[in-house]
């Protein structure tokens, strides 16, 4: 990312370079920042989970919203969905390569959150 | 963060350890995931900015919402606000230590977003 490093200069004197938020970063933070989306991705870090397992891992998240978020994460390319035979069929979810590569950022954020007691 | 490492086991066979999303992580991602909050933090990475400068750096963000988000980020301890004399007085914003320490996570997320062309 081409964010400039901290310069210590005071406001408004940073020079001629106008600052613009990186559109990729902005899209990414809006995606994983959707209510519960980050939490869902967190639960999948260790490997695939069935729908109900994700629900249990994220207290307070309704099945309806979980279902919607999983669909969005699937559309964004972060998660794949596998239907397992049986009655009723069970559905599991797993991170794609793109989702796996997001994990360092999620871990960094989690470390920071613990360090600063954010909750 | 105590997230388990990827095991490659299939869904539902991960063993006795129940997975629970880390509450600190969840709170953090909900905070920086609020619409535009991540983008605002991104612009402050290089140092303090005046209110109008942040607005210019984040196209599409209204002054009203920028003002609200900055207040929330201030309340969360990520940003400090300084009023400069003059007519009219100008207000600048700067990351606190807590906000500065969030930057590695923001950078990771930005790198990932660029690599995967998220926008």
gemmi code that builds the backbone of each chain (N, CA, C; Angstrom):
import gemmi

chains = {
    "A": [
        ("UNK", (0.841, -1.179, 0.000), (0.000, 0.000, 0.000), (0.879, 1.232, 0.000)),
        ("UNK", (0.470, 2.274, -0.702), (1.337, 3.429, -0.848), (1.064, 4.532, 0.165)),
        ("UNK", (0.489, 4.185, 1.302), (0.252, 5.209, 2.317), (1.590, 5.807, 2.707)),
        ("UNK", (1.648, 7.106, 2.795), (2.910, 7.729, 3.188), (3.221, 7.388, 4.639)),
        ("UNK", (4.486, 7.380, 4.997), (4.829, 7.103, 6.388), (4.606, 8.365, 7.221)),
        ("UNK", (4.486, 8.166, 8.526), (4.222, 9.302, 9.419), (5.391, 10.278, 9.378)),
        ("UNK", (5.070, 11.531, 9.211), (6.137, 12.503, 9.051), (6.305, 13.393, 10.265)),
        ("UNK", (5.300, 13.448, 11.112), (5.387, 14.346, 12.248), (5.093, 15.788, 11.883)),
        ("UNK", (4.831, 16.062, 10.609), (4.506, 17.433, 10.228), (3.128, 17.792, 10.765)),
        ("UNK", (2.909, 19.067, 10.978), (1.611, 19.471, 11.501), (0.584, 19.507, 10.364)),
        ("UNK", (-0.673, 19.542, 10.788), (-1.776, 19.475, 9.836), (-1.623, 20.536, 8.752)),
        ("UNK", (-1.895, 20.151, 7.559), (-1.932, 21.110, 6.460), (-0.579, 21.446, 5.870)),
        ("UNK", (0.480, 20.917, 6.425), (1.801, 21.279, 5.905), (2.506, 20.070, 5.332)),
        ("UNK", (1.710, 19.119, 4.869), (2.338, 17.881, 4.448), (2.972, 17.974, 3.067)),
        ("UNK", (2.793, 19.098, 2.409), (3.410, 19.237, 1.103), (2.387, 19.118, 0.002)),
        ("UNK", (2.893, 19.006, -1.229), (2.021, 19.112, -2.396), (1.203, 17.853, -2.649)),
        ("UNK", (1.634, 16.741, -2.109), (1.002, 15.452, -2.405), (-0.389, 15.372, -1.750)),
        ("UNK", (-1.460, 15.408, -2.557), (-2.766, 15.286, -1.916), (-2.991, 13.844, -1.458)),
        ("UNK", (-3.650, 13.707, -0.324), (-3.920, 12.378, 0.209), (-5.257, 11.906, -0.338)),
        ("UNK", (-5.283, 10.684, -0.812), (-6.542, 10.075, -1.249), (-6.584, 8.684, -0.660)),
        ("UNK", (-7.734, 8.349, -0.100), (-7.846, 7.015, 0.458), (-7.771, 5.992, -0.681)),
        ("UNK", (-7.060, 4.892, -0.432), (-6.906, 3.845, -1.445), (-8.255, 3.159, -1.662)),
        ("UNK", (-8.761, 3.170, -2.900), (-10.096, 2.601, -3.146), (-10.165, 1.107, -2.830)),
        ("UNK", (-9.071, 0.384, -3.066), (-9.069, -1.046, -2.729), (-9.217, -1.238, -1.218)),
        ("UNK", (-8.427, -0.465, -0.473), (-8.532, -0.557, 0.984), (-9.945, -0.225, 1.443)),
        ("UNK", (-10.479, 0.840, 0.896), (-11.815, 1.270, 1.299), (-12.847, 0.161, 1.035)),
        ("UNK", (-12.784, -0.438, -0.155), (-13.719, -1.521, -0.484), (-13.534, -2.704, 0.468)),
        ("UNK", (-12.282, -2.998, 0.801), (-11.998, -4.152, 1.666), (-12.532, -3.929, 3.070)),
        ("UNK", (-12.315, -2.736, 3.595), (-12.740, -2.492, 4.975), (-14.266, -2.429, 5.053)),
        ("UNK", (-14.887, -1.953, 3.989), (-16.358, -1.925, 3.993), (-16.914, -3.352, 3.891)),
        ("UNK", (-16.188, -4.205, 3.189), (-16.642, -5.597, 3.047), (-16.505, -6.356, 4.364)),
        ("UNK", (-15.313, -6.356, 4.925), (-15.153, -7.152, 6.145), (-15.727, -6.438, 7.358)),
        ("UNK", (-16.028, -5.151, 7.201), (-16.613, -4.408, 8.305), (-18.131, -4.513, 8.373)),
        ("UNK", (-18.743, -5.132, 7.365), (-20.199, -5.324, 7.464), (-20.516, -6.098, 8.722)),
        ("UNK", (-21.589, -5.730, 9.358), (-21.938, -6.331, 10.649), (-21.774, -7.850, 10.590)),
        ("UNK", (-20.914, -8.402, 11.409), (-20.616, -9.823, 11.587), (-19.689, -10.427, 10.535)),
        ("UNK", (-19.434, -9.743, 9.456), (-18.624, -10.364, 8.396), (-17.224, -10.714, 8.906)),
        ("UNK", (-16.610, -9.790, 9.642), (-15.278, -10.055, 10.181), (-15.288, -11.241, 11.129)),
        ("UNK", (-16.310, -11.295, 11.970), (-16.424, -12.400, 12.931), (-16.559, -13.737, 12.201)),
        ("UNK", (-17.337, -13.762, 11.148), (-17.516, -15.005, 10.375), (-16.179, -15.448, 9.784)),
        ("UNK", (-15.455, -14.506, 9.193), (-14.150, -14.842, 8.616), (-13.200, -15.348, 9.702)),
        ("UNK", (-13.283, -14.759, 10.864), (-12.444, -15.182, 11.990), (-12.678, -16.653, 12.329)),
        ("UNK", (-13.946, -17.038, 12.377), (-14.258, -18.424, 12.767), (-13.729, -19.430, 11.745)),
        ("UNK", (-13.606, -19.002, 10.485), (-13.187, -19.939, 9.431), (-11.669, -20.057, 9.338)),
        ("UNK", (-10.965, -19.292, 10.152), (-9.509, -19.314, 10.054), (-8.940, -20.722, 10.193)),
        ("UNK", (-9.488, -21.510, 11.112), (-8.876, -22.806, 11.416), (-9.285, -23.910, 10.440)),
        ("UNK", (-10.183, -23.613, 9.527), (-10.598, -24.639, 8.573), (-12.099, -24.582, 8.347)),
        ("UNK", (-12.619, -25.506, 7.521), (-14.040, -25.464, 7.164), (-14.952, -25.680, 8.366)),
        ("UNK", (-16.128, -25.101, 8.279), (-17.141, -25.274, 9.324), (-18.505, -25.450, 8.675)),
        ("UNK", (-19.341, -26.220, 9.338), (-20.735, -26.283, 8.929), (-21.441, -24.991, 9.334)),
        ("UNK", (-22.532, -24.723, 8.625), (-23.324, -23.515, 8.874), (-23.619, -23.350, 10.371)),
        ("UNK", (-24.134, -24.425, 10.986), (-24.538, -24.330, 12.394), (-23.340, -24.065, 13.300)),
        ("UNK", (-22.179, -24.584, 12.910), (-20.977, -24.364, 13.724), (-20.568, -22.890, 13.705)),
        ("UNK", (-20.698, -22.277, 12.550), (-20.372, -20.844, 12.481), (-21.336, -20.073, 13.375)),
        ("UNK", (-22.614, -20.432, 13.279), (-23.622, -19.772, 14.113), (-23.316, -19.884, 15.602)),
        ("UNK", (-22.853, -21.070, 16.013), (-22.530, -21.259, 17.433), (-21.297, -20.456, 17.841)),
        ("UNK", (-20.405, -20.276, 16.899), (-19.151, -19.576, 17.220), (-19.335, -18.061, 17.309)),
        ("UNK", (-20.442, -17.579, 16.788), (-20.681, -16.130, 16.769), (-21.986, -15.830, 17.502)),
        ("UNK", (-21.957, -15.722, 18.813), (-23.194, -15.505, 19.572), (-23.871, -14.203, 19.154)),
        ("UNK", (-25.190, -14.272, 19.010), (-25.950, -13.062, 18.687), (-26.257, -12.915, 17.206)),
        ("UNK", (-25.654, -13.752, 16.388), (-25.860, -13.650, 14.939), (-27.012, -14.576, 14.529)),
        ("UNK", (-28.031, -14.009, 13.881), (-29.176, -14.819, 13.453), (-28.816, -15.660, 12.233)),
        ("UNK", (-29.515, -16.793, 12.063), (-29.281, -17.640, 10.895), (-29.508, -16.867, 9.605)),
        ("UNK", (-30.497, -16.006, 9.631), (-30.845, -15.257, 8.422), (-29.698, -14.346, 7.989)),
        ("UNK", (-29.140, -13.627, 8.954), (-28.051, -12.707, 8.624), (-26.771, -13.491, 8.313)),
        ("UNK", (-26.558, -14.576, 9.032), (-25.387, -15.420, 8.744), (-25.441, -15.898, 7.296)),
        ("UNK", (-26.621, -16.335, 6.899), (-26.811, -16.823, 5.546), (-26.524, -15.728, 4.515)),
        ("UNK", (-26.997, -14.526, 4.813), (-26.782, -13.424, 3.874), (-25.303, -13.049, 3.794)),
        ("UNK", (-24.670, -12.957, 4.937), (-23.244, -12.596, 4.951), (-22.394, -13.655, 4.240)),
        ("UNK", (-22.725, -14.931, 4.462), (-21.958, -15.990, 3.798), (-22.112, -15.884, 2.285)),
        ("UNK", (-23.313, -15.564, 1.844), (-23.530, -15.403, 0.408), (-22.692, -14.234, -0.124)),
        ("UNK", (-22.666, -13.139, 0.621), (-21.877, -11.980, 0.190), (-20.382, -12.314, 0.150)),
        ("UNK", (-19.926, -13.036, 1.172), (-18.504, -13.398, 1.215), (-18.166, -14.375, 0.091)),
        ("UNK", (-19.135, -15.219, -0.252), (-18.947, -16.133, -1.381), (-18.862, -15.331, -2.686)),
        ("UNK", (-19.767, -14.385, -2.848), (-19.752, -13.549, -4.063), (-18.467, -12.738, -4.176)),
        ("UNK", (-17.942, -12.312, -3.042), (-16.705, -11.531, -3.049), (-15.478, -12.408, -3.259)),
        ("UNK", (-15.668, -13.733, -3.248), (-14.556, -14.639, -3.528), (-13.768, -15.075, -2.307)),
        ("UNK", (-14.289, -14.810, -1.105), (-13.538, -15.116, 0.110), (-13.844, -16.491, 0.676)),
        ("UNK", (-14.980, -17.036, 0.297), (-15.493, -18.251, 0.923), (-16.059, -19.172, -0.159)),
        ("UNK", (-15.871, -20.478, -0.003), (-16.585, -21.424, -0.866), (-17.545, -22.256, -0.024)),
        ("UNK", (-18.549, -22.762, -0.705), (-19.670, -23.439, -0.070), (-19.687, -24.852, -0.632)),
        ("UNK", (-19.800, -25.841, 0.242), (-19.876, -27.233, -0.201), (-21.121, -27.875, 0.388)),
        ("UNK", (-21.926, -28.506, -0.488), (-23.120, -29.200, -0.007), (-22.770, -30.665, 0.188)),
        ("UNK", (-23.041, -31.191, 1.380), (-22.766, -32.587, 1.703), (-24.074, -33.354, 1.637)),
        ("UNK", (-24.025, -34.554, 1.041), (-25.233, -35.375, 0.951), (-25.786, -35.702, 2.325)),
        ("UNK", (-26.977, -36.269, 2.345), (-27.602, -36.611, 3.620), (-28.968, -35.982, 3.703)),
        ("UNK", (-29.720, -36.399, 4.710), (-31.054, -35.845, 4.886), (-31.163, -35.304, 6.304)),
        ("UNK", (-31.285, -33.997, 6.465), (-31.171, -32.993, 5.402), (-29.715, -32.808, 4.984)),
        ("UNK", (-29.474, -32.297, 3.772), (-28.085, -32.050, 3.367), (-27.457, -30.995, 4.284)),
        ("UNK", (-26.171, -31.127, 4.540), (-25.475, -30.121, 5.359), (-24.552, -29.313, 4.442)),
        ("UNK", (-24.355, -28.080, 4.818), (-23.543, -27.184, 3.996), (-22.362, -26.690, 4.828)),
        ("UNK", (-21.172, -26.812, 4.255), (-20.001, -26.299, 4.959), (-19.384, -25.144, 4.177)),
        ("UNK", (-18.616, -24.353, 4.889), (-17.989, -23.173, 4.304), (-16.508, -23.190, 4.624)),
        ("UNK", (-15.749, -22.703, 3.656), (-14.287, -22.738, 3.789), (-13.703, -21.491, 3.137)),
        ("UNK", (-12.607, -21.011, 3.670), (-11.941, -19.864, 3.046), (-11.318, -20.265, 1.717)),
        ("UNK", (-11.407, -19.404, 0.734), (-10.647, -19.557, -0.509), (-9.210, -19.084, -0.265)),
        ("UNK", (-8.359, -19.185, -1.282), (-7.003, -18.634, -1.149), (-7.060, -17.151, -0.793)),
        ("UNK", (-7.984, -16.460, -1.425), (-8.147, -15.030, -1.148), (-8.519, -14.805, 0.320)),
        ("UNK", (-9.406, -15.661, 0.818), (-9.809, -15.573, 2.224), (-8.674, -15.929, 3.171)),
        ("UNK", (-7.912, -16.938, 2.808), (-6.769, -17.343, 3.649), (-5.746, -16.209, 3.717)),
        ("UNK", (-5.531, -15.560, 2.592), (-4.530, -14.480, 2.558), (-4.962, -13.238, 3.342)),
        ("UNK", (-6.239, -13.187, 3.674), (-6.716, -12.078, 4.495), (-6.387, -12.293, 5.968)),
        ("UNK", (-6.066, -13.522, 6.323), (-5.931, -13.848, 7.740), (-4.842, -13.058, 8.478)),
        ("UNK", (-3.694, -12.751, 7.848), (-2.718, -11.934, 8.586), (-3.300, -10.586, 9.019)),
        ("UNK", (-4.104, -9.985, 8.176), (-4.717, -8.701, 8.543), (-5.693, -8.894, 9.699)),
        ("UNK", (-6.449, -9.978, 9.642), (-7.408, -10.268, 10.710), (-6.675, -10.551, 12.018)),
        ("UNK", (-5.571, -11.275, 11.920), (-4.790, -11.567, 13.116), (-4.192, -10.287, 13.710)),
        ("UNK", (-3.650, -9.432, 12.838), (-3.105, -8.144, 13.300), (-4.174, -7.349, 14.046)),
        ("UNK", (-5.353, -7.320, 13.453), (-6.450, -6.562, 14.054), (-6.847, -7.174, 15.396)),
        ("UNK", (-6.883, -8.497, 15.448), (-7.214, -9.184, 16.698), (-6.172, -8.925, 17.781)),
        ("UNK", (-4.899, -8.944, 17.383), (-3.828, -8.684, 18.348), (-3.955, -7.276, 18.919)),
        ("UNK", (-4.170, -6.349, 18.022), (-4.339, -4.951, 18.442), (-5.535, -4.826, 19.393)),
        ("UNK", (-6.629, -5.480, 19.045), (-7.850, -5.380, 19.842), (-7.627, -5.928, 21.251)),
        ("UNK", (-6.879, -7.028, 21.341), (-6.593, -7.603, 22.655), (-5.684, -6.683, 23.453)),
        ("UNK", (-4.655, -6.162, 22.759), (-3.680, -5.308, 23.436), (-4.355, -4.088, 24.042)),
        ("UNK", (-5.344, -3.562, 23.322), (-5.992, -2.328, 23.759), (-7.352, -2.588, 24.393)),
        ("UNK", (-7.680, -3.852, 24.593), (-8.929, -4.160, 25.300), (-10.142, -3.467, 24.696)),
        ("UNK", (-10.319, -3.663, 23.422), (-11.312, -2.877, 22.682), (-12.757, -3.212, 23.071)),
        ("UNK", (-13.001, -4.437, 23.471), (-14.411, -4.847, 23.663), (-15.040, -4.243, 24.924)),
    ],
    "B": [
        ("UNK", (-3.484, -13.277, 19.401), (-4.846, -13.811, 19.300), (-4.784, -15.323, 19.320)),
        ("UNK", (-5.746, -15.946, 20.002), (-5.672, -17.388, 20.165), (-6.410, -18.180, 19.098)),
        ("UNK", (-6.596, -17.602, 17.921), (-7.266, -18.356, 16.869), (-6.432, -19.595, 16.568)),
        ("UNK", (-7.077, -20.737, 16.449), (-6.316, -21.946, 16.135), (-5.756, -21.853, 14.721)),
        ("UNK", (-4.659, -22.543, 14.482), (-4.106, -22.522, 13.134), (-4.894, -23.472, 12.245)),
        ("UNK", (-4.766, -23.275, 10.951), (-5.518, -24.096, 10.007), (-5.070, -25.550, 10.129)),
        ("UNK", (-6.019, -26.434, 10.221), (-5.680, -27.832, 10.467), (-5.903, -28.703, 9.249)),
        ("UNK", (-6.700, -28.235, 8.328), (-7.013, -29.058, 7.168), (-8.059, -30.115, 7.469)),
        ("UNK", (-8.517, -30.182, 8.714), (-9.567, -31.152, 9.004), (-10.878, -30.715, 8.360)),
        ("UNK", (-11.737, -31.674, 8.099), (-13.001, -31.315, 7.466), (-13.964, -30.760, 8.504)),
        ("UNK", (-15.009, -30.128, 7.991), (-15.970, -29.455, 8.860), (-16.502, -30.415, 9.913)),
        ("UNK", (-16.635, -29.923, 11.090), (-17.280, -30.689, 12.154), (-16.371, -31.693, 12.833)),
        ("UNK", (-15.147, -31.827, 12.385), (-14.264, -32.829, 12.991), (-13.074, -32.165, 13.664)),
        ("UNK", (-13.261, -30.933, 14.089), (-12.113, -30.208, 14.585), (-11.738, -30.586, 16.012)),
        ("UNK", (-12.534, -31.432, 16.636), (-12.197, -31.854, 17.990), (-13.075, -31.172, 19.013)),
        ("UNK", (-12.686, -31.309, 20.283), (-13.557, -30.896, 21.383), (-13.584, -29.378, 21.580)),
        ("UNK", (-12.572, -28.698, 21.092), (-12.430, -27.264, 21.358), (-13.501, -26.465, 20.621)),
        ("UNK", (-14.497, -25.911, 21.327), (-15.473, -25.119, 20.597), (-14.865, -23.795, 20.138)),
        ("UNK", (-15.247, -23.349, 18.979), (-14.726, -22.097, 18.454), (-15.637, -20.959, 18.892)),
        ("UNK", (-15.054, -19.898, 19.380), (-15.814, -18.695, 19.732), (-15.064, -17.515, 19.172)),
        ("UNK", (-15.810, -16.640, 18.530), (-15.140, -15.468, 17.994), (-14.623, -14.632, 19.163)),
        ("UNK", (-13.423, -14.066, 19.007), (-12.804, -13.244, 20.047), (-13.588, -11.933, 20.184)),
        ("UNK", (-14.122, -11.638, 21.375), (-14.957, -10.436, 21.523), (-14.195, -9.145, 21.228)),
        ("UNK", (-12.905, -9.118, 21.570), (-12.115, -7.916, 21.268), (-12.011, -7.708, 19.759)),
        ("UNK", (-11.699, -8.804, 19.054), (-11.616, -8.696, 17.597), (-12.935, -8.231, 17.017)),
        ("UNK", (-14.021, -8.829, 17.507), (-15.337, -8.494, 16.982), (-15.635, -7.000, 17.177)),
        ("UNK", (-15.359, -6.502, 18.388), (-15.597, -5.082, 18.670), (-14.735, -4.207, 17.761)),
        ("UNK", (-13.488, -4.627, 17.540), (-12.570, -3.830, 16.726), (-13.019, -3.763, 15.275)),
        ("UNK", (-13.439, -4.895, 14.732), (-13.814, -4.906, 13.318), (-15.126, -4.160, 13.115)),
        ("UNK", (-15.985, -4.194, 14.123), (-17.233, -3.434, 14.004), (-16.957, -1.925, 14.099)),
        ("UNK", (-15.928, -1.576, 14.869), (-15.578, -0.159, 15.006), (-14.946, 0.388, 13.726)),
        ("UNK", (-13.911, -0.274, 13.257), (-13.246, 0.287, 12.070), (-14.025, -0.036, 10.804)),
        ("UNK", (-14.986, -0.967, 10.913), (-15.793, -1.308, 9.747), (-16.991, -0.404, 9.555)),
        ("UNK", (-17.262, 0.468, 10.516), (-18.367, 1.416, 10.299), (-18.104, 2.217, 9.047)),
        ("UNK", (-19.154, 2.452, 8.327), (-19.017, 3.117, 7.038), (-18.067, 4.313, 7.151)),
        ("UNK", (-16.990, 4.301, 6.389), (-15.970, 5.336, 6.258), (-14.953, 5.367, 7.402)),
        ("UNK", (-15.195, 4.682, 8.502), (-14.262, 4.799, 9.632), (-12.858, 4.339, 9.246)),
        ("UNK", (-12.779, 3.212, 8.543), (-11.477, 2.710, 8.111), (-10.774, 3.699, 7.199)),
        ("UNK", (-11.543, 4.273, 6.289), (-10.969, 5.238, 5.352), (-10.421, 6.459, 6.089)),
        ("UNK", (-11.149, 6.925, 7.083), (-10.702, 8.087, 7.859), (-9.381, 7.760, 8.568)),
        ("UNK", (-9.320, 6.597, 9.182), (-8.083, 6.189, 9.871), (-6.932, 6.095, 8.887)),
        ("UNK", (-7.229, 5.611, 7.697), (-6.210, 5.476, 6.665), (-5.590, 6.836, 6.335)),
        ("UNK", (-6.444, 7.849, 6.200), (-5.931, 9.175, 5.813), (-5.037, 9.774, 6.900)),
        ("UNK", (-5.262, 9.372, 8.148), (-4.494, 9.960, 9.251), (-3.157, 9.264, 9.482)),
        ("UNK", (-2.913, 8.214, 8.698), (-1.684, 7.455, 8.916), (-0.437, 8.334, 8.852)),
        ("UNK", (-0.411, 9.261, 7.911), (0.826, 10.027, 7.698), (0.998, 11.189, 8.654)),
        ("UNK", (0.000, 11.445, 9.481), (0.122, 12.559, 10.424), (-1.188, 13.309, 10.541)),
        ("UNK", (-1.192, 14.398, 11.317), (-2.438, 15.134, 11.561), (-2.998, 15.784, 10.297)),
        ("UNK", (-4.302, 15.914, 10.277), (-4.978, 16.572, 9.163), (-6.083, 17.476, 9.707)),
        ("UNK", (-6.321, 18.554, 8.975), (-7.491, 19.361, 9.288), (-8.751, 18.642, 8.802)),
        ("UNK", (-9.859, 19.011, 9.420), (-11.146, 18.409, 9.076), (-11.374, 18.400, 7.552)),
        ("UNK", (-11.177, 19.554, 6.922), (-11.451, 19.647, 5.483), (-10.513, 18.762, 4.669)),
        ("UNK", (-9.298, 18.599, 5.159), (-8.338, 17.748, 4.441), (-8.779, 16.284, 4.463)),
        ("UNK", (-9.315, 15.864, 5.600), (-9.813, 14.477, 5.661), (-10.962, 14.320, 4.672)),
        ("UNK", (-11.850, 15.311, 4.679), (-12.989, 15.271, 3.760), (-12.555, 15.168, 2.303)),
        ("UNK", (-11.501, 15.917, 1.968), (-11.004, 15.872, 0.577), (-10.374, 14.522, 0.243)),
        ("UNK", (-9.789, 13.904, 1.239), (-9.083, 12.637, 1.014), (-10.040, 11.455, 0.874)),
        ("UNK", (-11.275, 11.660, 1.294), (-12.255, 10.565, 1.260), (-13.461, 11.006, 0.432)),
        ("UNK", (-13.385, 10.861, -0.885), (-14.476, 11.329, -1.749), (-15.768, 10.600, -1.408)),
        ("UNK", (-16.855, 11.340, -1.376), (-18.159, 10.729, -1.142), (-18.609, 10.797, 0.303)),
        ("UNK", (-17.734, 11.237, 1.183), (-18.073, 11.294, 2.609), (-18.582, 12.694, 2.950)),
        ("UNK", (-19.787, 12.784, 3.494), (-20.357, 14.089, 3.840), (-19.705, 14.633, 5.100)),
        ("UNK", (-19.708, 15.964, 5.250), (-19.145, 16.593, 6.453), (-19.860, 16.098, 7.699)),
        ("UNK", (-21.149, 15.874, 7.583), (-21.938, 15.472, 8.752), (-21.495, 14.099, 9.254)),
        ("UNK", (-21.332, 13.165, 8.305), (-20.936, 11.813, 8.699), (-19.466, 11.798, 9.135)),
        ("UNK", (-18.631, 12.589, 8.450), (-17.222, 12.684, 8.853), (-17.128, 13.164, 10.306)),
        ("UNK", (-17.919, 14.151, 10.616), (-17.927, 14.705, 11.963), (-18.364, 13.651, 12.978)),
        ("UNK", (-19.374, 12.891, 12.631), (-19.859, 11.861, 13.552), (-18.811, 10.763, 13.752)),
        ("UNK", (-18.245, 10.311, 12.657), (-17.231, 9.251, 12.757), (-16.022, 9.703, 13.556)),
        ("UNK", (-15.587, 10.941, 13.326), (-14.431, 11.442, 14.071), (-14.738, 11.478, 15.559)),
        ("UNK", (-15.958, 11.848, 15.914), (-16.343, 11.870, 17.329), (-16.302, 10.454, 17.899)),
        ("UNK", (-16.816, 9.488, 17.129), (-16.793, 8.092, 17.593), (-15.360, 7.587, 17.763)),
        ("UNK", (-14.513, 7.934, 16.793), (-13.119, 7.482, 16.873), (-12.399, 8.153, 18.043)),
        ("UNK", (-12.789, 9.388, 18.327), (-12.231, 10.092, 19.487), (-12.690, 9.396, 20.773)),
        ("UNK", (-13.981, 9.082, 20.838), (-14.512, 8.404, 22.036), (-13.867, 7.026, 22.220)),
        ("UNK", (-13.569, 6.368, 21.124), (-12.945, 5.043, 21.210), (-11.456, 5.133, 21.543)),
        ("UNK", (-10.916, 6.348, 21.545), (-9.521, 6.532, 21.938), (-8.522, 6.439, 20.795)),
        ("UNK", (-9.009, 6.481, 19.551), (-8.118, 6.306, 18.402), (-7.583, 7.624, 17.845)),
        ("UNK", (-8.282, 8.686, 18.147), (-8.010, 9.969, 17.497), (-8.084, 11.078, 18.550)),
        ("UNK", (-7.207, 12.066, 18.428), (-7.373, 13.271, 19.264), (-7.671, 14.463, 18.372)),
        ("UNK", (-8.278, 15.438, 18.973), (-8.807, 16.594, 18.276), (-8.117, 17.823, 18.866)),
        ("UNK", (-7.636, 18.697, 18.002), (-6.990, 19.925, 18.470), (-7.642, 21.124, 17.793)),
        ("UNK", (-8.051, 22.101, 18.606), (-8.642, 23.318, 18.049), (-7.550, 24.372, 17.916)),
        ("UNK", (-7.402, 24.920, 16.717), (-6.396, 25.943, 16.455), (-7.078, 27.308, 16.428)),
        ("UNK", (-6.447, 28.302, 17.047), (-7.021, 29.645, 17.065), (-7.202, 30.192, 15.657)),
        ("UNK", (-7.898, 31.286, 15.537), (-8.123, 31.892, 14.229), (-9.604, 32.100, 14.024)),
        ("UNK", (-9.938, 32.807, 12.981), (-11.335, 33.054, 12.687), (-11.618, 32.627, 11.260)),
        ("UNK", (-12.419, 31.571, 11.050), (-12.951, 30.696, 12.103), (-11.859, 29.775, 12.627)),
        ("UNK", (-12.019, 29.241, 13.843), (-11.015, 28.302, 14.341), (-10.979, 27.054, 13.467)),
        ("UNK", (-9.806, 26.468, 13.324), (-9.702, 25.221, 12.553), (-9.442, 24.071, 13.516)),
        ("UNK", (-9.900, 22.919, 13.114), (-9.760, 21.754, 13.984), (-8.957, 20.691, 13.247)),
        ("UNK", (-7.945, 20.171, 13.909), (-7.176, 19.085, 13.298), (-7.344, 17.800, 14.105)),
        ("UNK", (-7.064, 16.692, 13.442), (-7.211, 15.370, 14.051), (-5.929, 14.591, 13.857)),
        ("UNK", (-5.626, 13.789, 14.859), (-4.376, 13.038, 14.842), (-4.600, 11.692, 15.515)),
        ("UNK", (-3.902, 10.682, 15.066), (-4.003, 9.380, 15.716), (-3.362, 9.422, 17.101)),
        ("UNK", (-3.981, 8.754, 18.058), (-3.356, 8.513, 19.361), (-2.379, 7.339, 19.216)),
        ("UNK", (-1.694, 6.991, 20.299), (-0.838, 5.800, 20.263), (-1.659, 4.569, 19.867)),
        ("UNK", (-2.858, 4.494, 20.410), (-3.733, 3.365, 20.087), (-4.046, 3.338, 18.582)),
        ("UNK", (-4.293, 4.512, 18.029), (-4.577, 4.612, 16.593), (-3.354, 4.285, 15.747)),
        ("UNK", (-2.184, 4.756, 16.198), (-0.941, 4.472, 15.462), (-0.688, 2.966, 15.448)),
        ("UNK", (-0.953, 2.323, 16.579), (-0.690, 0.875, 16.669), (-1.659, 0.045, 15.832)),
        ("UNK", (-2.729, 0.658, 15.406), (-3.665, -0.039, 14.515), (-3.151, -0.073, 13.072)),
        ("UNK", (-2.181, 0.804, 12.782), (-1.781, 0.961, 11.386), (-1.222, -0.312, 10.723)),
        ("UNK", (-0.480, -1.166, 11.437), (-0.037, -2.399, 10.762), (-1.209, -3.234, 10.238)),
        ("UNK", (-2.277, -3.289, 11.014), (-3.451, -4.046, 10.564), (-4.075, -3.387, 9.337)),
        ("UNK", (-4.132, -2.074, 9.363), (-4.701, -1.336, 8.230), (-3.827, -1.520, 6.998)),
        ("UNK", (-2.519, -1.515, 7.225), (-1.600, -1.708, 6.094), (-1.733, -3.116, 5.513)),
        ("UNK", (-1.822, -4.112, 6.383), (-2.020, -5.500, 5.939), (-3.286, -5.611, 5.087)),
        ("UNK", (-4.337, -4.998, 5.597), (-5.613, -5.058, 4.885), (-5.514, -4.355, 3.529)),
        ("UNK", (-4.835, -3.228, 3.517), (-4.647, -2.502, 2.266), (-3.817, -3.293, 1.266)),
        ("UNK", (-2.766, -3.945, 1.748), (-1.923, -4.759, 0.864), (-2.738, -5.894, 0.258)),
        ("UNK", (-3.504, -6.532, 1.107), (-4.353, -7.644, 0.646), (-5.341, -7.129, -0.412)),
        ("UNK", (-5.947, -5.988, -0.128), (-6.966, -5.448, -1.029), (-6.368, -5.120, -2.397)),
        ("UNK", (-5.144, -4.608, -2.400), (-4.479, -4.302, -3.667), (-4.142, -5.575, -4.419)),
        ("UNK", (-3.615, -6.565, -3.662), (-3.197, -7.814, -4.287), (-4.371, -8.504, -4.950)),
        ("UNK", (-5.524, -8.397, -4.347), (-6.698, -9.097, -4.856), (-7.662, -8.170, -5.592)),
        ("UNK", (-7.238, -6.926, -5.771), (-8.071, -6.029, -6.564), (-9.512, -5.950, -6.078)),
        ("UNK", (-9.662, -5.648, -4.813), (-10.978, -5.764, -4.192), (-11.981, -4.719, -4.694)),
        ("UNK", (-11.502, -3.553, -5.077), (-12.457, -2.467, -5.398), (-13.182, -2.693, -6.709)),
    ],
}
model = gemmi.Model(1)
for chain_id, residues in chains.items():
    chain = gemmi.Chain(chain_id)
    for i, (resn, *xyz) in enumerate(residues, 1):
        res = gemmi.Residue()
        res.name, res.seqid = resn, gemmi.SeqId(i, " ")
        for name, pos in zip(("N", "CA", "C"), xyz):
            atom = gemmi.Atom()
            atom.name, atom.element = name, gemmi.Element(name[0])
            atom.pos, atom.b_iso = gemmi.Position(*pos), 0.0
            res.add_atom(atom)
        chain.add_residue(res)
    model.add_chain(chain)
structure = gemmi.Structure()
structure.add_model(model)
structure.setup_entities()
